[in-house]
Amino acid sequence: MKLIIQIPCLNEAETLPTTLAALPRRVAGVDVVEYLVIDDGSDDGTAQVARQWGVHHVVSHRRNRGLAAAFRSGVDRALAEGANIIVNTDGDGQYEGGDIEALVTPILHGQADIVIGDRGVSENAHFSPLKRLMQRVGSGVVQHLAGTQVSDAVSGFRAISRDAAQRINITTEFSYTTDMLIQAGRKRMAIATVPVRTHAAARPSRLFKSIPRFVMHTGITMARAFTAYKPLRAFVGTGSLIAFVGMVPILRFLWFWMQGDGSGHLQSLVLGGALLVLGTLVAIMGMVADLVAANRKLMEENLVRTRKLEDMLAAMQRDREPGRTSATAPRRKDAA
């Protein structure tokens, strides 16, 4: 049983050593613990610091590609390295490394596919009142879209089983957190939460430059996920609403027409007819999108089968390599 703890980083050379020092070297029920750093285009030597501290795997992006891309790169590398469980944490030391064992325990016991670290948003002293409000509202929306009970949907501190990682396909370019949960909920994966400890942020977030920007991007991600997984409800519902609104001016025209004054209200008939046509077209778009969604499910099933075949081939290749042994835990570098 191998656990790989991945850390997406952007200019974290200063805080990364502290984060690495706090990570567990051993976890009950796990045979091998390895670390993976994803350097997302840093210009402060983050990758070099990771190697100096004995990190087992380092993935480097030539330029900054964003948190979602860094997360995807990390998961792909972890799967290629044979990880049975993947834990994602931050490089700024926000999350308590000692809680990783609590994160992976439900997966080890077969109780969950994905485990989210709940930061206790409503009572967390490190969050401002506005951030607490936004977290509660956002988590409530994600719970509705995913059909799950996750009180801290945007927490990046999470554990993922190998099977879940193979079945999740992150499509957003902003943040993977909500996209992953909505996909997992729609794919009927078992999602659990465990309380985790947090520390005060060492620096402002590099994920978003302002609260309105964060709200906008998160809203777009949720809307895309909703239309992708519930196209009939999204488009047919919208089309029906437009058509219903279109009936109002048509009924108005008919009322005046029965009163003998229809010629003076043709604009109501034109407007209502246009809205009816628009509503019908939107509903048809929903039917087409539903067919596309069905085709996407088939493609995702084929992708999972392909990934499992690649796992089998990689395992066979590793077995053929003479003298191959599991990597040991990274060294703890003493302070100068």
Residue pairs with C-beta under 8 A, 6 or more apart in sequence:
1 29
1 30
1 31
1 32
1 84
1 85
1 108
2 30
2 31
2 32
2 33
2 34
2 81
2 82
2 83
2 84
2 85
2 326
3 27
3 30
3 32
3 33
3 34
3 83
3 84
3 85
3 86
3 87
3 104
4 33
4 34
4 35
4 36
4 56
4 57
4 78
4 81
4 83
4 85
4 86
4 87
5 23
5 33
5 34
5 35
5 36
5 86
5 87
5 88
5 89
5 100
6 35
6 36
6 37
6 38
6 71
6 74
6 75
6 77
6 78
6 86
6 87
6 88
6 89
7 16
7 19
7 20
7 35
7 36
7 37
7 38
7 74
7 88
7 89
7 90
7 91
8 38
8 40
8 67
8 70
8 71
8 74
8 88
8 90
8 91
9 16
9 37
9 38
9 39
9 40
9 42
9 46
9 50
9 70
9 91
10 39
10 40
10 41
10 42
10 46
10 64
10 70
10 91
10 206
11 42
11 43
11 44
11 46
11 206
12 19
12 42
12 44
12 46
12 91
12 92
13 42
13 44
13 45
13 46
13 48
13 49
14 44
15 91
15 92
15 93
15 202
15 203
16 37
16 46
16 49
16 50
16 53
16 91
17 49
17 53
17 333
18 93
19 89
19 90
19 91
19 92
19 93
19 97
20 35
20 50
20 53
20 55
20 330
20 332
21 332
22 93
22 96
22 97
22 98
23 35
23 89
23 97
23 100
24 33
24 97
24 98
24 100
24 101
25 33
25 329
26 33
26 329
27 33
27 100
27 101
27 104
28 101
28 105
29 104
29 105
29 108
30 85
30 104
30 108
31 326
32 326
32 327
33 329
34 56
34 57
34 81
34 83
34 327
34 329
35 55
35 56
35 57
35 330
36 55
36 56
36 57
36 58
36 59
36 74
36 77
36 78
36 81
37 46
37 47
37 50
37 55
37 57
37 58
37 59
37 91
38 59
38 60
38 61
38 70
38 71
38 73
38 74
38 77
39 46
39 47
39 50
39 58
39 59
39 60
39 61
40 61
40 64
40 65
40 66
40 67
40 69
40 70
41 61
41 62
41 63
41 64
41 65
46 91
47 58
47 60
50 58
51 58
52 333
53 330
53 331
53 332
53 333
54 330
54 331
54 333
55 330
56 327
56 330
57 77
57 78
57 81
59 73
59 74
59 77
61 69
61 70
61 73
66 173
66 174
67 174
67 175
67 176
67 207
68 170
68 172
68 173
68 174
68 175
68 176
68 179
69 173
71 88
71 170
71 176
72 170
72 176
74 86
74 88
75 86
75 160
75 165
75 168
78 86
78 165
79 86
79 162
79 165
79 166
79 307
79 311
80 314
82 311
82 314
82 315
82 318
83 162
83 165
84 161
84 162
85 104
85 107
85 108
85 159
85 160
85 161
85 162
86 159
86 160
86 162
86 165
87 100
87 103
87 104
87 158
87 159
87 160
88 156
88 157
88 158
88 159
88 160
89 95
89 97
89 100
89 156
89 157
90 156
90 157
92 201
92 202
92 203
93 199
93 202
94 198
94 199
94 201
94 202
95 117
95 156
95 157
95 196
95 197
95 198
95 199
96 196
96 197
96 198
96 199
98 197
99 117
99 157
99 194
99 196
99 197
100 159
102 194
102 195
102 196
103 115
103 117
103 157
103 158
103 159
103 194
103 196
104 115
104 159
105 194
106 112
106 115
106 159
106 192
106 194
107 113
107 115
107 159
107 160
107 161
111 190
111 192
112 161
112 190
112 191
112 192
113 160
113 161
113 163
113 164
113 184
113 189
113 190
113 191
114 158
114 159
114 160
114 161
114 164
114 180
114 181
114 184
114 189
114 190
114 191
114 192
115 158
115 159
115 191
115 192
115 193
115 194
116 150
116 152
116 153
116 155
116 157
116 158
116 181
116 191
116 192
116 193
116 194
117 152
117 155
117 157
117 158
117 193
117 194
117 195
117 196
118 151
118 152
118 155
118 193
118 194
118 195
118 196
119 127
119 152
119 155
119 157
119 196
119 198
120 152
120 195
121 127
121 131
121 132
121 135
121 136
121 139
121 151
121 152
122 132
122 136
124 132
124 198
126 198
126 199
126 200
126 201
127 135
130 211
131 211
134 211
134 214
134 215
135 152
135 154
138 153
138 154
138 178
138 218
139 150
139 151
139 152
139 153
139 154
141 222
142 148
142 150
142 153
142 154
142 178
142 181
142 182
142 222
143 149
143 150
143 153
145 182
145 185
145 222
145 225
145 226
145 229
146 181
146 182
146 184
146 185
146 186
146 191
147 185
147 186
148 181
148 184
148 185
148 191
149 193
150 181
150 191
150 193
151 193
152 193
153 177
153 178
153 181
154 175
154 177
154 178
154 218
155 177
155 196
156 177
157 196
160 168
164 184
164 189
166 304
166 307
166 308
167 187
167 189
167 300
167 304
168 180
168 183
168 184
169 183
169 300
169 303
170 176
170 179
170 180
171 179
171 224
171 228
172 179
172 221
172 224
172 225
174 217
174 218
174 220
174 221
175 207
175 217
175 218
175 221
178 218
178 221
178 222
178 225
179 221
179 224
179 225
181 191
182 222
182 225
182 226
182 229
183 225
183 229
184 191
185 191
186 229
207 214
208 214
208 217
226 234
227 234
227 235
227 289
228 293
228 296
229 293
231 286
231 289
231 290
231 292
231 293
232 286
232 287
232 289
232 290
234 286
234 289
235 282
235 283
235 285
235 286
235 287
235 289
236 282
236 283
236 286
236 287
238 282
238 286
239 278
239 279
239 280
239 281
239 282
239 283
239 284
239 285
239 286
240 279
240 283
241 279
242 275
242 278
242 279
242 282
243 275
243 276
243 279
243 280
243 283
244 279
245 275
245 279
246 271
246 272
246 273
246 274
246 275
246 276
246 278
246 279
247 272
247 276
248 272
249 268
249 269
249 271
249 272
249 275
250 268
250 269
250 272
250 273
250 276
251 272
252 265
252 268
252 272
253 262
253 265
253 266
253 268
253 269
253 272
256 262
256 264
256 265
256 268
257 265
318 324
